[in-house]
Amino acid sequence: MDLELPDQFLYARKGPWPQPSPSHPTQCADEVLNIPPMEALLFNGTIGARYIQGRIGYPPIAGQYAAAHRDWTGPTRERFEEILFSTLYTRFLLPLTEADRARCTAGLDFGQDRWWKYDFSAMDLVKPIPGTYCAPTKLFIRERPDGQRNCLCIQIHRDEPLYVEPGDASWGLAMLYALQGAAYHVLFVVHPALHFPMDSVNAITKTSVPMAHPLFQLLTPHASYSLSLDNAVLESAESVVNNNAQGTRFDPLTANAYNLKLLFGAGYRGLPEADYGNAYPPFSYRRPAMGFESDYGRWLAAYYERAFLPFCRTVASHILQAGLTEYVRRWARYNHTHVLGFPEEREILDADVLAETMAIYIWNASVAHGGDHASFSNQIEPIEKCLRIRRPPPRSKDEAPVRSGEIFNGDDVARAALCQHLFFQTWAIPPNLDETYYAFTEPDLQAAVTDFHARLLEVSRDPALRHFMPLRADPAADPPVPYDRTIPQSIQY
């Protein structure tokens, strides 16, 4: 077989291919703007059809949710800390640096305890629409010797910081702005890094690697929907991150999309450490977020280290031993041009580097992406995301407590509930990760798939882990585990 012939490639070498972002070409990840017709049709018949059904059938339910929560004035401190420390928000947990301590004038006794921070300073890039507000925040977290973590102070504003503590009258309002910062940093800083840089890898694989190559066979089951989905997210006239999102009935956001995409840049190109500290490093493909000190970080790392990496080591070993390296080298050269931190051509033929590079892609498309959605939608209520706040941030420590009706109006809440149902909730399309198979023809690779499935199941049943998303559906469980809530094969929502 002559692998160089155009018909050995998925789209006969005619694309897709990444190119600079139309909105912010020097800050955001490259986009794939020309979607193959077959992938557009697949998207329309599955994800697009679900969007239409949700837009028709869910608004009355969203209205009921808004009516039931009209008097909400914010979380208790206990609920606030539960959200901070038991969800995907632990992605933002960073050790408090000496520079952070030196800049803090709140009078906190740092002592010998371990201190952490959540830094949402990039909210100062957001220009809210009239009648709504946002503010940069930084949270100071103390960890006691028994491992208990508590938020002891919230800094609001950057240039003229206000430090609010739990006993202050403004504490309730400060918690709302901290929750808002966390939600926007999920939606626009860290979660987009699971989507958009990977589009280049997706497109380059389909265009430059022959279909008979094990690299193509490994990655493409995890790349079915994301080019069309991400293009719809970034460029569709009805996306919540397009320029006139407020014209839709389901946009709950506090700014227009062109402005909000600056946060995409904060998560991809990063922000200057001199201005924002160490909270916004540039994206690097080979440094995915996992293993951070929380149940969520350990769950992510367990799947990667115990299932995905051993599987991809076997595939990498086969590729190198069979001498199938020329297309791997080209693949790395092209991706290194378009994706920050992707290995260079001279690095990719190291067995460990190749295995890690492949494992990151398929783990990212399934466990990491699905886990973010599962935690964000199932553990955090639409109102608790505080996507629109209509009371200005505090300017003193003793402002009046939040009153009913001050935070948002009914339309804000209904939009947030509808948006959660359409875009934040998990919707696995068959086959899910547990049912994923690969077009391998060699016996050693087919055996590796069997081992991979066994390893996935082993991790999913590990009682030492807190599980954020099930691997398998279980209608008999209490409560039942539906198929569409299981770990997806690819990015599908």
VENWOMO-V380261 format. One line per field, one symbol per residue. ss: DSSP state (~ for helix, > for strand, _ for the rest). burial: + if it has 9 or more other ideal C-beta (glycine too) atoms within 8 Angstrom, else -. A space follows every 50 residues. Layout:
ss: ???
burial: ???
//
This chain:
ss: _____~~~__________>___________>_____~~~~~~~~~~~~~~ ~~~~~~~_~~~~~~~~~~________~~~~~~~~~~_~~~~~_>>__~~~ ~~~__________>>>>>>>~~~~~_______>___>>>>>>>_____>> >>>>>>_____>>>______~~~~~~~~~~~~~~~~~~~~_~~~~~~~~~ ~~~~~~~~_____~~~~~~~~~___~~~~~~~~~~_________~~~___ ______~~~~~~~~~~~~____~~~~__________________~~~~~~ ~~~~~~~~~~~~~~~~~~~~~____~~~~~~~~~~~~~____________ ~~~~~~~~~~~~~~~~~~~~~~~~~~~~____~~~___>___________ _________~~~~~~~~~~~~~~~________~~~_______~~~~~~~~ ~~~~~~~~~~_____________>______>_~~~________
burial: --+----++-+----+++--+-++--++++++--++--++-+++-+++++ +--++--++-+++-++--++--+++-+-+++-++++++++++++-+---+ +--+-+------+-+++++++++--+-+---+++++++++++++----+- +++++++---+++++--+-+++++++++++++++++-+++++++++++++ +++++++++++-++++++++++++++++++++++++--++++--+----+ +++++++-+++++++++++++----++-++--+-++-+++-+-+++++++ ++++-+++++++++++++++---++-++++++++++-++++++++-+++- +-+++++++++++++++++++++++++-++-+++++++++--++--+-+- -+----++-+-+++++++++++-++++++--+++-+-+-+----++-++- +++-++++++----+--++++++-------+---+++++++++
//
